């Protein structure tokens, strides 16, 4: 998981070089584990993804726990990783 989460893979977005590197790494690990391919093309098989775009002006985000609602700001900043130096 550490390798697959590494920034060098460019978040392994669809059709990126990072995705191709992540795929090759996974196949290599499967082979080392002695697994047999079961995809439509060896270890590979087509997978469809659906993508949605958030309209922040019409959206809200909140945490709800024990009957208490805590509104959160929308946007990427909520999910950005903060480094501790």
N, CA, C and O atoms as CSV, one atom per row, in Angstrom:
chain,resi,resn,atom,element,x,y,z
A,1,UNK,N,N,0.822,-1.183,0.000
A,1,UNK,CA,C,0.000,0.000,0.000
A,1,UNK,C,C,0.870,1.251,0.000
A,1,UNK,O,O,0.513,2.258,-0.612
A,2,UNK,N,N,2.011,1.191,0.686
A,2,UNK,CA,C,2.875,2.366,0.738
A,2,UNK,C,C,3.297,2.782,-0.670
A,2,UNK,O,O,3.273,3.968,-1.000
A,3,UNK,N,N,3.683,1.815,-1.498
A,3,UNK,CA,C,4.085,2.134,-2.871
A,3,UNK,C,C,2.913,2.707,-3.655
A,3,UNK,O,O,3.067,3.709,-4.353
A,4,UNK,N,N,1.745,2.085,-3.547
A,4,UNK,CA,C,0.585,2.526,-4.325
A,4,UNK,C,C,0.093,3.902,-3.908
A,4,UNK,O,O,-0.527,4.601,-4.709
A,5,UNK,N,N,0.357,4.305,-2.671
A,5,UNK,CA,C,-0.070,5.615,-2.187
A,5,UNK,C,C,1.000,6.691,-2.384
A,5,UNK,O,O,0.769,7.858,-2.067
A,6,UNK,N,N,2.150,6.311,-2.897
A,6,UNK,CA,C,3.257,7.255,-3.047
A,6,UNK,C,C,2.921,8.361,-4.047
A,6,UNK,O,O,2.277,8.109,-5.066
A,7,UNK,N,N,3.356,9.578,-3.754
A,7,UNK,CA,C,3.104,10.730,-4.624
A,7,UNK,C,C,3.688,10.543,-6.021
A,7,UNK,O,O,3.203,11.156,-6.972
A,8,UNK,N,N,4.716,9.710,-6.167
A,8,UNK,CA,C,5.332,9.505,-7.478
A,8,UNK,C,C,4.369,8.875,-8.479
A,8,UNK,O,O,4.608,8.941,-9.684
A,9,UNK,N,N,3.291,8.270,-8.002
A,9,UNK,CA,C,2.304,7.661,-8.901
A,9,UNK,C,C,1.245,8.662,-9.347
A,9,UNK,O,O,0.280,8.288,-10.015
A,10,UNK,N,N,1.417,9.934,-8.983
A,10,UNK,CA,C,0.515,10.999,-9.441
A,10,UNK,C,C,-0.937,10.689,-9.099
A,10,UNK,O,O,-1.832,10.991,-9.889
A,11,UNK,N,N,-1.182,10.101,-7.955
A,11,UNK,CA,C,-2.530,9.707,-7.515
A,11,UNK,C,C,-3.149,8.650,-8.421
A,11,UNK,O,O,-4.333,8.340,-8.286
A,12,UNK,N,N,-2.371,8.096,-9.335
A,12,UNK,CA,C,-2.831,7.028,-10.235
A,12,UNK,C,C,-4.185,7.333,-10.843
A,12,UNK,O,O,-5.098,6.508,-10.795
A,13,UNK,N,N,-4.313,8.523,-11.416
A,13,UNK,CA,C,-5.571,8.893,-12.055
A,13,UNK,C,C,-5.743,8.130,-13.355
A,13,UNK,O,O,-4.773,7.659,-13.949
A,14,UNK,N,N,-6.973,8.014,-13.783
A,14,UNK,CA,C,-7.298,7.235,-14.972
A,14,UNK,C,C,-6.450,7.688,-16.161
A,14,UNK,O,O,-6.343,8.885,-16.430
A,15,UNK,N,N,-5.855,6.742,-16.864
A,15,UNK,CA,C,-5.050,6.953,-18.065
A,15,UNK,C,C,-3.741,7.690,-17.793
A,15,UNK,O,O,-3.165,8.252,-18.725
A,16,UNK,N,N,-3.255,7.711,-16.570
A,16,UNK,CA,C,-1.995,8.391,-16.268
A,16,UNK,C,C,-0.835,7.402,-16.257
A,16,UNK,O,O,-1.037,6.190,-16.175
A,17,UNK,N,N,0.376,7.933,-16.342
A,17,UNK,CA,C,1.566,7.099,-16.220
A,17,UNK,C,C,1.591,6.457,-14.837
A,17,UNK,O,O,2.019,5.313,-14.683
A,18,UNK,N,N,1.127,7.204,-13.829
A,18,UNK,CA,C,1.066,6.666,-12.473
A,18,UNK,C,C,0.167,5.445,-12.377
A,18,UNK,O,O,0.480,4.490,-11.666
A,19,UNK,N,N,-0.949,5.475,-13.091
A,19,UNK,CA,C,-1.861,4.325,-13.093
A,19,UNK,C,C,-1.185,3.115,-13.728
A,19,UNK,O,O,-1.302,2.002,-13.216
A,20,UNK,N,N,-0.477,3.323,-14.842
A,20,UNK,CA,C,0.210,2.202,-15.496
A,20,UNK,C,C,1.281,1.603,-14.575
A,20,UNK,O,O,1.453,0.385,-14.538
A,21,UNK,N,N,1.997,2.451,-13.837
A,21,UNK,CA,C,3.000,1.959,-12.893
A,21,UNK,C,C,2.332,1.174,-11.759
A,21,UNK,O,O,2.838,0.131,-11.344
A,22,UNK,N,N,1.201,1.671,-11.262
A,22,UNK,CA,C,0.482,0.983,-10.184
A,22,UNK,C,C,-0.030,-0.372,-10.664
A,22,UNK,O,O,0.041,-1.358,-9.931
A,23,UNK,N,N,-0.543,-0.423,-11.889
A,23,UNK,CA,C,-1.021,-1.691,-12.446
A,23,UNK,C,C,0.122,-2.699,-12.563
A,23,UNK,O,O,-0.019,-3.857,-12.171
A,24,UNK,N,N,1.239,-2.254,-13.100
A,24,UNK,CA,C,2.385,-3.151,-13.273
A,24,UNK,C,C,2.872,-3.657,-11.922
A,24,UNK,O,O,3.234,-4.827,-11.791
A,25,UNK,N,N,2.885,-2.796,-10.930
A,25,UNK,CA,C,3.311,-3.200,-9.590
A,25,UNK,C,C,2.363,-4.264,-9.025
A,25,UNK,O,O,2.812,-5.269,-8.474
A,26,UNK,N,N,1.054,-4.038,-9.164
A,26,UNK,CA,C,0.079,-5.001,-8.649
A,26,UNK,C,C,0.237,-6.353,-9.338
A,26,UNK,O,O,0.212,-7.390,-8.676
A,27,UNK,N,N,0.399,-6.352,-10.659
A,27,UNK,CA,C,0.576,-7.610,-11.403
A,27,UNK,C,C,1.836,-8.320,-10.930
A,27,UNK,O,O,1.831,-9.537,-10.742
A,28,UNK,N,N,2.909,-7.569,-10.738
A,28,UNK,CA,C,4.160,-8.166,-10.253
A,28,UNK,C,C,3.952,-8.828,-8.888
A,28,UNK,O,O,4.455,-9.925,-8.649
A,29,UNK,N,N,3.224,-8.173,-8.009
A,29,UNK,CA,C,2.965,-8.731,-6.682
A,29,UNK,C,C,2.084,-9.974,-6.761
A,29,UNK,O,O,2.296,-10.934,-6.020
A,30,UNK,N,N,1.093,-9.962,-7.659
A,30,UNK,CA,C,0.231,-11.134,-7.844
A,30,UNK,C,C,1.061,-12.336,-8.303
A,30,UNK,O,O,0.891,-13.450,-7.808
A,31,UNK,N,N,1.971,-12.085,-9.270
A,31,UNK,CA,C,2.817,-13.163,-9.787
A,31,UNK,C,C,3.735,-13.700,-8.695
A,31,UNK,O,O,3.902,-14.913,-8.571
A,32,UNK,N,N,4.336,-12.806,-7.897
A,32,UNK,CA,C,5.214,-13.228,-6.806
A,32,UNK,C,C,4.464,-14.065,-5.785
A,32,UNK,O,O,5.039,-14.953,-5.157
A,33,UNK,N,N,3.163,-13.777,-5.619
A,33,UNK,CA,C,2.339,-14.517,-4.662
A,33,UNK,C,C,1.864,-15.849,-5.245
A,33,UNK,O,O,1.230,-16.643,-4.549
A,34,UNK,N,N,2.171,-16.092,-6.523
A,34,UNK,CA,C,1.783,-17.353,-7.147
A,34,UNK,C,C,0.344,-17.392,-7.619
A,34,UNK,O,O,-0.199,-18.472,-7.852
A,35,UNK,N,N,-0.286,-16.231,-7.766
A,35,UNK,CA,C,-1.670,-16.191,-8.221
A,35,UNK,C,C,-1.755,-16.461,-9.716
A,35,UNK,O,O,-0.822,-16.165,-10.462
A,36,UNK,N,N,-2.861,-17.015,-10.144
A,36,UNK,CA,C,-3.119,-17.268,-11.554
A,36,UNK,C,C,-3.997,-16.138,-12.099
A,36,UNK,O,O,-4.925,-15.697,-11.421
A,37,UNK,N,N,-3.711,-15.665,-13.319
A,37,UNK,CA,C,-4.538,-14.599,-13.893
A,37,UNK,C,C,-5.967,-15.064,-14.133
A,37,UNK,O,O,-6.204,-16.209,-14.518
A,38,UNK,N,N,-6.910,-14.169,-13.902
A,38,UNK,CA,C,-8.322,-14.496,-14.128
A,38,UNK,C,C,-9.041,-13.375,-14.862
A,38,UNK,O,O,-10.266,-13.402,-14.982
A,39,UNK,N,N,-8.296,-12.386,-15.356
A,39,UNK,CA,C,-8.904,-11.283,-16.097
A,39,UNK,C,C,-9.163,-11.667,-17.536
A,39,UNK,O,O,-8.862,-12.786,-17.953
A,40,UNK,N,N,-9.719,-10.744,-18.294
A,40,UNK,CA,C,-9.988,-11.008,-19.707
A,40,UNK,C,C,-8.711,-10.881,-20.545
A,40,UNK,O,O,-8.673,-11.321,-21.694
A,41,UNK,N,N,-7.657,-10.270,-19.959
A,41,UNK,CA,C,-6.365,-10.114,-20.631
A,41,UNK,C,C,-5.271,-10.373,-19.605
A,41,UNK,O,O,-4.598,-9.446,-19.154
A,42,UNK,N,N,-5.098,-11.642,-19.239
A,42,UNK,CA,C,-4.148,-11.980,-18.175
A,42,UNK,C,C,-4.675,-11.483,-16.837
A,42,UNK,O,O,-5.789,-11.820,-16.435
A,43,UNK,N,N,-3.866,-10.680,-16.150
A,43,UNK,CA,C,-4.311,-10.106,-14.887
A,43,UNK,C,C,-5.164,-8.857,-15.092
A,43,UNK,O,O,-5.713,-8.316,-14.133
A,44,UNK,N,N,-5.275,-8.402,-16.326
A,44,UNK,CA,C,-5.998,-7.160,-16.625
A,44,UNK,C,C,-7.414,-7.452,-17.086
A,44,UNK,O,O,-7.678,-8.480,-17.709
A,45,UNK,N,N,-8.323,-6.540,-16.774
A,45,UNK,CA,C,-9.673,-6.595,-17.299
A,45,UNK,C,C,-10.241,-5.180,-17.295
A,45,UNK,O,O,-9.906,-4.380,-16.422
A,46,UNK,N,N,-11.092,-4.870,-18.258
A,46,UNK,CA,C,-11.649,-3.515,-18.322
A,46,UNK,C,C,-12.596,-3.254,-17.150
A,46,UNK,O,O,-13.348,-4.132,-16.728
A,47,UNK,N,N,-12.536,-2.034,-16.642
A,47,UNK,CA,C,-13.418,-1.607,-15.554
A,47,UNK,C,C,-13.923,-0.218,-15.899
A,47,UNK,O,O,-13.134,0.661,-16.246
A,48,UNK,N,N,-15.215,-0.013,-15.810
A,48,UNK,CA,C,-15.796,1.304,-16.084
A,48,UNK,C,C,-15.931,2.089,-14.786
A,48,UNK,O,O,-16.300,1.537,-13.749
A,49,UNK,N,N,-15.631,3.372,-14.852
A,49,UNK,CA,C,-15.771,4.260,-13.702
A,49,UNK,C,C,-16.750,5.365,-14.034
A,49,UNK,O,O,-16.808,5.838,-15.169
A,50,UNK,N,N,-17.507,5.768,-13.053
A,50,UNK,CA,C,-18.399,6.914,-13.198
A,50,UNK,C,C,-17.763,8.070,-12.445
A,50,UNK,O,O,-17.209,7.890,-11.361
A,51,UNK,N,N,-17.847,9.259,-13.030
A,51,UNK,CA,C,-17.255,10.434,-12.395
A,51,UNK,C,C,-18.344,11.478,-12.206
A,51,UNK,O,O,-19.163,11.714,-13.094
A,52,UNK,N,N,-18.336,12.095,-11.041
A,52,UNK,CA,C,-19.303,13.133,-10.730
A,52,UNK,C,C,-18.562,14.410,-10.360
A,52,UNK,O,O,-17.450,14.363,-9.833
A,53,UNK,N,N,-19.179,15.542,-10.636
A,53,UNK,CA,C,-18.588,16.815,-10.281
A,53,UNK,C,C,-19.492,17.496,-9.263
A,53,UNK,O,O,-20.701,17.598,-9.466
A,54,UNK,N,N,-18.904,17.956,-8.176
A,54,UNK,CA,C,-19.637,18.582,-7.093
A,54,UNK,C,C,-19.883,20.051,-7.413
A,54,UNK,O,O,-18.945,20.778,-7.740
A,55,UNK,N,N,-21.132,20.494,-7.321
A,55,UNK,CA,C,-21.480,21.909,-7.444
A,55,UNK,C,C,-21.501,22.464,-6.028
A,55,UNK,O,O,-22.508,22.364,-5.327
A,56,UNK,N,N,-20.371,23.056,-5.608
A,56,UNK,CA,C,-20.229,23.513,-4.225
A,56,UNK,C,C,-21.281,24.540,-3.838
A,56,UNK,O,O,-21.669,24.610,-2.672
A,57,UNK,N,N,-21.750,25.338,-4.791
A,57,UNK,CA,C,-22.746,26.365,-4.463
A,57,UNK,C,C,-24.095,25.759,-4.075
A,57,UNK,O,O,-24.921,26.422,-3.447
A,58,UNK,N,N,-24.314,24.491,-4.452
A,58,UNK,CA,C,-25.580,23.820,-4.147
A,58,UNK,C,C,-25.379,22.641,-3.200
A,58,UNK,O,O,-26.253,21.782,-3.080
A,59,UNK,N,N,-24.214,22.598,-2.520
A,59,UNK,CA,C,-23.882,21.440,-1.699
A,59,UNK,C,C,-23.516,21.853,-0.285
A,59,UNK,O,O,-23.116,22.989,-0.030
A,60,UNK,N,N,-23.661,20.908,0.620
A,60,UNK,CA,C,-23.226,21.130,1.999
A,60,UNK,C,C,-22.635,19.823,2.516
A,60,UNK,O,O,-22.891,18.748,1.972
A,61,UNK,N,N,-21.845,19.939,3.570
A,61,UNK,CA,C,-21.176,18.792,4.143
A,61,UNK,C,C,-21.246,18.923,5.651
A,61,UNK,O,O,-20.970,19.991,6.198
A,62,UNK,N,N,-21.614,17.840,6.330
A,62,UNK,CA,C,-21.710,17.884,7.787
A,62,UNK,C,C,-21.413,16.516,8.371
A,62,UNK,O,O,-21.657,15.491,7.735
A,63,UNK,N,N,-20.886,16.508,9.582
A,63,UNK,CA,C,-20.703,15.293,10.353
A,63,UNK,C,C,-21.856,15.204,11.338
A,63,UNK,O,O,-22.183,16.183,12.008
A,64,UNK,N,N,-22.468,14.036,11.425
A,64,UNK,CA,C,-23.574,13.841,12.357
A,64,UNK,C,C,-23.211,12.685,13.271
A,64,UNK,O,O,-22.947,11.577,12.803
A,65,UNK,N,N,-23.197,12.940,14.580
A,65,UNK,CA,C,-22.890,11.903,15.559
A,65,UNK,C,C,-23.630,12.199,16.854
A,65,UNK,O,O,-23.636,13.330,17.339
A,66,UNK,N,N,-24.244,11.180,17.396
A,66,UNK,CA,C,-24.965,11.309,18.673
A,66,UNK,C,C,-25.965,12.457,18.655
A,66,UNK,O,O,-26.106,13.180,19.641
A,67,UNK,N,N,-26.651,12.621,17.541
A,67,UNK,CA,C,-27.682,13.655,17.435
A,67,UNK,C,C,-27.139,15.059,17.232
A,67,UNK,O,O,-27.916,16.012,17.175
A,68,UNK,N,N,-25.824,15.211,17.122
A,68,UNK,CA,C,-25.216,16.529,16.932
A,68,UNK,C,C,-24.712,16.654,15.493
A,68,UNK,O,O,-24.050,15.751,14.982
A,69,UNK,N,N,-25.027,17.769,14.847
A,69,UNK,CA,C,-24.597,18.030,13.482
A,69,UNK,C,C,-23.534,19.113,13.489
A,69,UNK,O,O,-23.734,20.192,14.049
A,70,UNK,N,N,-22.396,18.815,12.860
A,70,UNK,CA,C,-21.301,19.792,12.758
A,70,UNK,C,C,-21.051,20.083,11.285
A,70,UNK,O,O,-20.495,19.243,10.578
A,71,UNK,N,N,-21.458,21.277,10.803
A,71,UNK,CA,C,-21.207,21.641,9.401
A,71,UNK,C,C,-19.708,21.727,9.124
A,71,UNK,O,O,-18.933,22.159,9.977
A,72,UNK,N,N,-19.314,21.312,7.931
A,72,UNK,CA,C,-17.919,21.380,7.496
A,72,UNK,C,C,-17.853,22.182,6.203
A,72,UNK,O,O,-18.809,22.193,5.428
A,73,UNK,N,N,-16.728,22.852,5.968
A,73,UNK,CA,C,-16.596,23.571,4.697
A,73,UNK,C,C,-16.457,22.588,3.547
A,73,UNK,O,O,-15.822,21.546,3.705
A,74,UNK,N,N,-17.033,22.895,2.401
A,74,UNK,CA,C,-16.890,22.057,1.204
A,74,UNK,C,C,-15.593,22.418,0.497
A,74,UNK,O,O,-15.005,23.471,0.745
A,75,UNK,N,N,-15.160,21.535,-0.378
A,75,UNK,CA,C,-14.001,21.826,-1.208
A,75,UNK,C,C,-12.829,20.941,-0.890
A,75,UNK,O,O,-12.845,20.181,0.079
A,76,UNK,N,N,-11.808,21.045,-1.716
A,76,UNK,CA,C,-10.635,20.201,-1.600
A,76,UNK,C,C,-9.899,20.394,-0.287
A,76,UNK,O,O,-9.289,19.448,0.211
A,77,UNK,N,N,-9.934,21.580,0.287
A,77,UNK,CA,C,-9.153,21.838,1.502
A,77,UNK,C,C,-9.554,20.915,2.646
A,77,UNK,O,O,-8.745,20.649,3.535
A,78,UNK,N,N,-10.777,20.428,2.637
A,78,UNK,CA,C,-11.240,19.516,3.682
A,78,UNK,C,C,-10.459,18.213,3.624
A,78,UNK,O,O,-10.193,17.602,4.659
A,79,UNK,N,N,-10.088,17.784,2.422
A,79,UNK,CA,C,-9.467,16.482,2.242
A,79,UNK,C,C,-7.963,16.538,2.006
A,79,UNK,O,O,-7.329,15.492,1.871
A,80,UNK,N,N,-7.378,17.722,1.954
A,80,UNK,CA,C,-5.951,17.817,1.697
A,80,UNK,C,C,-5.161,17.297,2.878
A,80,UNK,O,O,-5.518,17.515,4.036
A,81,UNK,N,N,-4.075,16.603,2.560
A,81,UNK,CA,C,-3.194,16.057,3.583
A,81,UNK,C,C,-2.366,17.172,4.181
A,81,UNK,O,O,-1.795,17.983,3.452
A,82,UNK,N,N,-2.293,17.222,5.498
A,82,UNK,CA,C,-1.462,18.208,6.176
A,82,UNK,C,C,-0.237,17.509,6.706
A,82,UNK,O,O,-0.335,16.535,7.452
A,83,UNK,N,N,0.916,18.010,6.320
A,83,UNK,CA,C,2.173,17.413,6.739
A,83,UNK,C,C,2.578,17.974,8.096
A,83,UNK,O,O,2.406,19.163,8.364
A,84,UNK,N,N,3.106,17.127,8.928
A,84,UNK,CA,C,3.592,17.539,10.247
A,84,UNK,C,C,5.107,17.525,10.221
A,84,UNK,O,O,5.731,16.465,10.182
A,85,UNK,N,N,5.696,18.719,10.243
A,85,UNK,CA,C,7.160,18.812,10.169
A,85,UNK,C,C,7.780,18.798,11.537
A,85,UNK,O,O,9.003,18.868,11.661
